[in-house]
Amino acid sequence: MRNRDIEKFRSIEQAHQSKLRQIVEESIKEEKLINQTLMHPEHEALTLGQRLADKIAEFGGSWKFILTFSAILLAWVIFNTVALLHMRFDPFPFILMNLFLSTIAALQGPFIMMSQNRQEEKDRDRAENDYLVNLKAEMEIRGLHQKIDLMMKEQMKTLYDAQAEQLTLLKQIEGRMTGNTGTVA
């Protein structure tokens, strides 16, 4: 009888452990899927204007642009300073060069702003994804706390039942001993 009760308690405990193991494995699989989606988002379809704005902002904010533009300006100034009078196309106050610089700055500013606005939208989407992941993590932690509490209650009940069974067995043994001791003495 005792072995049968012990085996019953063991099988209950093993069932609880396998159920918890299955729940954890499913959670891990779901988390992998969420992480894969966030790490490799779908590519958005960009309009021609958006692609152009990104390319111009990318080039306009690079060392390649700065060095190339500086070389062109330096060549412009040197040529219009050193060249013969009839070959100069923009003499000393360099009015034409100032016009080109103003035009480039006027055009480059909106392109950079468009690109920054798109980047801001991406950052907002990332922040929203981070919030959702944090929210899911909080819910998972709460669920794990509930599972642990449930497991503790079930284990306490199992232990209480085992102790009650052991107490019953001890009382039976005590009864046999006092019955045997009473007849012997």
C-alpha positions, 0 to 999 in steps of 0.5 A: 500500500505504501509503495503504491501511494509513493508511486502515485505522488511521484507520478503526480509530480512528474506530470506537473514537471512535464506540463511546466516544461511544455509551457516553457518550451512553447514560450521559448518558441513564441519568443523566438518568432517575435524576436525574428520579426523585430530583428528582420522587419519587412522592407517598406516600399519607398517612393522615388522621392523618399529614396532620393531624399535618403540618398541625398541626405546620406551623401550630403552628410558624408566626408566624401561630399565635404572633401569633394565640395571643398575641392570644387570650391577651392578650384573655383576660387583659384581658377577665377583668381589666377586665370586671365581676365577673358577666361574668368567666369566669376570674378572676385566677389564670386557672386555666381559661386555664392548663388550656387552655394545658396541654391545647394543649401536651399535644396539640400535642407528639405531633402535632409529634413524629409530623410530625418522625418522618415528616420523619426518614423522608424524610431517611433516604430522601434520604440513601439516595438520595444514597448510591446516586447517589454509589455509581453515580457512583463506579462510572461513574468507575471504568468511565470509567477502565477505558474510558480505559485500554482506549482508551490500550492500543488507541491504543498498539497502533495507534501501535506497529503504525503505527511497525512499518509505518513502520520496515518501509517505512524499511528497504525505502527504505534497502534500495533506496537502498543497492542503488541507491547500490551500483550507482551508485558 
